[in-house]
Amino acid sequence: MNVCWTALLAVMLIGGASDAMLIGPPPAHAQAPTAEVSPAAPPPAPAPHEITRNPYGLESLWKQGDLVTHGTLIILLIMSMGSWYVAITKTVDQYRVMREARAANATFWTAGSIREGVEGLEARSPFRFIADNAMQATETHERVLDRIDLHTWVTMSIQQAVDTVQTRLQGGLTFLATVGSTAPFIGLFGTVWGIYHALTEIGIAGQASIDKVAGPVGEALIMTAFGLAVAVPAVLAYNFLVRRNKLVMEKVRTFSAKLHSVLMSGAQSTDTVR
């Protein structure tokens, strides 16, 4: 009986081992389930650049300013616009006169007569203006003024014409000189007025913190900068135009002297001065 149970147990163990060999180990992909890989999250978008507005700029100066501040700014603006207008227009006039001087030297002294030379000049030229006055003085003296000698009368007429041309060329220079000398003080007045408001705000607040002082003092300094920005170009333009006027007037006086010599010689041709 024991031998039978032992044999039966051996057969069952051998059968179980053979079944395990037939089944084999489970496949690798079945041993552990693979986790699903989620796509990488996109990087966070950069925060938009925040534009900070200057609370102490020009806009704040105009909005928070009173009648005195507005009036000061308007005066400086008018002075600046006037200075640039005078500087540009007078520079153009000077270049035009220099061009007309070259044209007069090229055509007037090669004409057959003084009358032909005068007619060959441009109508708005200062040289045409001087020549017309000289010719008119000569004709007037021959008809009317017998008691005044021809030399004195023609000299006086030409000199008056030259003075008129010089006055026209100097027009606007007084404005530039005025702006250059007064604009800094007008800006300084605005600065003093701004500091006064700063002190008033400090007194009302009862403390001299930087946020209470920065705005009014910064606005006051802007007024000083405006005054200098108006004055410096005006001074530079004034010095430039004065120097150019001297060169232009040299051309005008040279032409007048030659014309006077021709008229005093009594010649109708310009050959004597070529």
Secondary structure, 3 states (H helix, E strand, C coil): CHHHHHHHHHHHHHHHHHHHHHHCCCCHHHHCCCCCCCCCCCCCCCCCCCCCCCCCCHHHHHHHCCHHHHHHHHHHHHHHHHHHHHHHHHHHHHHHHHHHHHHHHHHHHHCCCHHHHHHCCCCCCHHHHHHHHHHHHHHHHHHCCCCCCHHHHHHHHHHHHHHHHHHHHCCCHHHHHHHHHHHHHHHHHHHHHHHHHHHHHHHHHCCCCHHHHHHHHHHHHHHHHHHHHHHHHHHHHHHHHHHHHHHHHHHHHHHHHHHHHHHHHCCCCCHHHC
